[in-house]
Amino acid sequence: MSTAAIATGTTTRKRAVNLTLNEGLVAQAKTYTSNLSATMEELLAAYVAQQQQAQLSRQQQADAAAMDWNAVHAAVGSFADGHSTL
């Protein structure tokens, strides 16, 4: 069962995919797991979760920077305000 399925308490549909992997690495991995598909799915789920967290973190940083800039602009205005040609 995938990490997402474990989190929601449901089973998810599976489908076959083709991957091109290093043959020696696959042989080594098979010495450590009897279910390479399940191991790859767990690792992929962890990778996706890590990438989603990184994306969320970047978005939060960008939001904080925009809020800080807006606060500075509200407090002191913009340098360009004194040079308007309108």
C-alpha positions in Angstrom: 0.0 0.0 0.0 1.4 3.4 -0.9 2.2 6.2 1.6 -0.8 8.2 0.2 -3.1 5.2 0.7 -1.8 4.6 4.2 -2.5 8.3 5.0 -6.0 8.2 3.7 -6.8 4.6 4.8 -7.8 3.7 1.2 -6.1 1.6 -1.4 -5.1 3.2 -4.7 -5.2 1.8 -8.2 -1.9 0.6 -9.5 -0.7 0.6 -13.1 2.4 -0.9 -14.8 5.1 1.6 -15.9 8.3 1.1 -17.8 11.5 2.4 -16.2 15.0 2.4 -17.4 17.3 1.7 -14.4 20.9 0.7 -14.0 21.0 -3.1 -14.2 23.7 -3.5 -11.6 21.8 -1.2 -9.2 18.6 -3.1 -9.6 20.5 -6.4 -8.9 22.0 -4.9 -5.7 18.6 -3.5 -4.6 17.0 -7.0 -5.1 19.4 -8.3 -2.4 17.8 -5.9 0.1 14.1 -6.2 -0.9 11.8 -9.0 -2.0 9.4 -6.4 -3.5 11.2 -3.9 -5.7 8.0 -2.3 -6.9 6.8 -1.6 -3.4 10.2 -0.3 -2.4 10.3 2.0 -5.4 6.8 3.2 -4.7 7.7 4.1 -1.1 10.8 5.9 -2.3 8.9 7.8 -5.0 6.2 8.7 -2.5 8.8 10.1 -0.1 10.4 12.0 -3.0 7.1 13.5 -4.1 6.3 14.5 -0.5 9.7 16.1 -0.2 9.3 18.1 -3.4 5.8 19.2 -2.4 7.2 20.4 0.9 10.0 22.3 -0.8 7.6 23.9 -3.2 5.3 24.9 -0.3 8.3 26.4 1.6 9.4 28.4 -1.5 5.9 29.7 -1.9 5.7 30.7 1.8 9.1 32.5 1.5 7.9 34.4 -1.6 4.6 35.3 0.2 6.5 36.5 3.2 8.9 38.6 1.0 5.9 40.1 -0.8 4.2 41.0 2.5 7.4 42.5 3.8 7.8 44.6 0.6 4.2 45.7 0.8 4.7 46.8 4.4 7.8 48.8 3.5 6.0 50.4 0.6 3.0 51.2 2.8 5.3 52.8 5.4 7.7 54.8 3.2 6.3 54.7 -0.3 8.2 54.1 -3.4 11.4 55.8 -4.6 9.6 56.3 -7.9 6.8 58.3 -6.2 9.0 61.4 -6.1 9.9 61.1 -9.8 6.4 60.7 -11.4 5.9 62.6 -14.6 2.1 62.5 -14.3 
